[in-house]
């Protein structure tokens, strides 16, 4: 599924370093503002230990994980909503993303300049949030005359105007729509065509150092501040070094810092979940594969991810949960235990379903 997460932040916070590590790409990560001008896109594999276990059961020759698409967007500066820096271009790139990953600098390094002259994560977050809010307020103002005409012609419901007014009032308090729409009773579906940036799901990444990674009290405070968004703490430089190692060496290096999972793996998982995605699994002699679907997708919709003909000609789906399959040790044994089910068109897929589709061509 072509859903993307846009990586945003002030210049020199470690966005491109993080993106390089995520995608193993050689994107320019220079120590000056606007080193990234055109958005760089990378497909990041989603860590999934289940694929290796499936491959053992089915004798699969290769593993094909699900992926998360990240876009590295150039740094935002104060005044971006009014065109400062490369503001208009950057904001357009953010509008095209399905979720926003805001990277904030939380490390001190005299060799890496800060666009504001000092390291202040709270202030940095406020700058970006303010620019996005101002841009959304401008969008609402510009769209209002057109929407009013649509409502008068009865080609649009008056509830859209009500939602726009409520959104404006919320944004003027300094809160994003993602943060406050639910409590304010705003139906974001009414505003979908406006592509408001602060309505997108947010993830906050704090690029910190060893001391920050060890400061759990600070992390809890920050998590409370950015809720309901997820907060991830990582050291982008450390993550860059980690990916150059063999898996065993990387595991040892992680363990030496008291971590059980790399920050990049956590970001991929959280990003996938933030986009409202889940996976189902297929396996055979050629490959064990994780397929990406939206949460709430039905069996025919899941089949359509493989091929549109599978959805059109859908008959049934033979399904067993991954846990049951692993406990049984084989499909034959899982069937003998009664754990393999035949599901129809109304079945809502569950993450980790192992599936074989039946269809007419």
C-alpha angles and dihedrals in degrees: 000000000000099000119138139198115215115216108216137170144122117300117281098018093120100266096136092041088054092046091049090053093045095051102024084234129146098235115160110265101182129166099246136075119275095019084141111055105154116047113255117214126208134177110222121199115236111233108243121166090186092076094064091049092049090050090056092053095046100030091239117186096212143016123231113190127196115259139220119213117223125187119202105216121193120259121284119224133195108283095030090131087062094046100268115156104352089324103146093049093047094048090050090054091050091051089058093056121090095215136015125233106195113201116203127188114237100163133090118229121153089201093061113066121223117220090226095042095246139057109250114149094189092052091045092053090049092052093055095040091049093051092050092047092049091049091050092048088053090050091052092048094048094046097048099083091051093046091048090055091048091051092050090051088049090235089119133037120253087231088077090064090047090052091048092053092048090048091051091050092050094047091050089061089061096253124125119235089242089058101042113017095093095051091044092052094241116156103217090194087072089060099042096111091058092064093217110194098214090055090067119098112265133215120188119211118190112202101209141151137248093286092051093049089054096046101092094167091058091047093053091051091051093047089055090050096053099038134163083036119078119251119211124188119203143145106239092197091052090047089052090054092045095059091056091064131085113259094256093049091046091052090051092048091050091048091051089060094046095253127130097189132033118248090239093056090049091049091051091050095045091045092052091050092045089056088056094247135143137174139238122194137229127183142182140139093294101047149346108223139185114214123203121231136158118262106263095031116149124231094260090050090051090050089052090062088067094044135337089233089061090059095044094049097035115151108159142336122227104214138181126169115249092238093052091048092051091048091050094044095216141032091247092056092043089054091048089055091050094245096123112087136191109225129190138213096292096054113121111217122241124210109263097026110152105216145190114183126216114206146154119242 
